[in-house]
Amino acid sequence: MGTYTRLGLAGAGVTCGLLLLALSVGHNGDDDPAASTQPRNATAAPPKGPYVALGDSYTSGPGIPARTGTPAGCDRSDRNYPALVAQKLEIKAADFRDVSCSGATLADLSAPQTTGDGVNPAQLSALSASTRLVTIGIGGNDIEFGSLVESCVKQGALYVATGSGKYTGDDAPCRGRYVSDSGDTDEVRQRIQAAGKRLADTLREVEHRAPQAQVYVVGYPAILPAKGAGCDDDMTLAPDDATYLDDKERQLNSVLREQAASAGAGYVDTYTPSAGRDACSARETRWVEPLIPANAAAPVHPNERGEHGMADAVLRTLKASR
């Protein structure tokens, strides 16, 4: 993501500085993650294009070599999941357009997006009546997930420095900043609901511009472990805050899935196959890198293994719709 706009994540540990990122992805964590939905316009054979990929940084693949496309500020990798899907489906280069961009929000699908290195045209402008396949991976920036993680990382560093809850008894110091004492009000949940409404409008516009296309909303992979264990070093998170963040990702994915179904689009579950491969898991198996990546990727973003896993999830869902 170069200069990762829109979403910032704080540095690891007390001694690390701020690491800025823009999340263009990505998270897939459903209440019922195995329940994929299938799109209208499904045919007996996988579409051979034209294929248009829309989305944020979890789609574009920042930090994974090699960078491709313009503007450079979108940080698209030639090994991101749209490129891998197009390759597997044997879609000709002329029939494949990846317009995903780091830092993108739903608003950037219908208006130009200024990056640190160039302007990305409105992503929906890549669609046409001839488009036959569309994937959309977006929503994380709309709920300010990166800023949320940044806040929780800072709280986690303070949590560790002051005894890891020994004196306060509070293992979720960050959650309390967003959830009322009664639990009735959750600021992040409200953001998720608002993002769902914006996605509904976007999907209607996608259908209008590409009426013959199979459309798939791609959820986000597991970023943090469901039970919050093992994140004190790589992510500097209090255990219950890690659980809270995972819960918000699951809620986001659930809303993405619901809106896809309502619009007659398909839904791709990437959370289920990535469970246990989050940023707090082993370097050799994880799909998402922690604050200080050990594999080529932006901080708290999918590495090449993760993009391959997401591509496989898209292809499985395409196959299941036949």
PyMOL commands that set and color helices and strands:
alter all, ss='L'
color gray80, all
select helices_A, chain A and resi 57-60+72-74+81-88+93-95+106-109+123-126+145-161+175-177+187-209+239-262+271-274+304-320
alter helices_A, ss='H'
color red, helices_A
select strands_A, chain A and resi 8-9+19-20+51-55+67-68+76-77+96-98+113-115+118-120+133-137+214-218+266-268
alter strands_A, ss='S'
color yellow, strands_A
deselect
rebuild
show_as cartoon
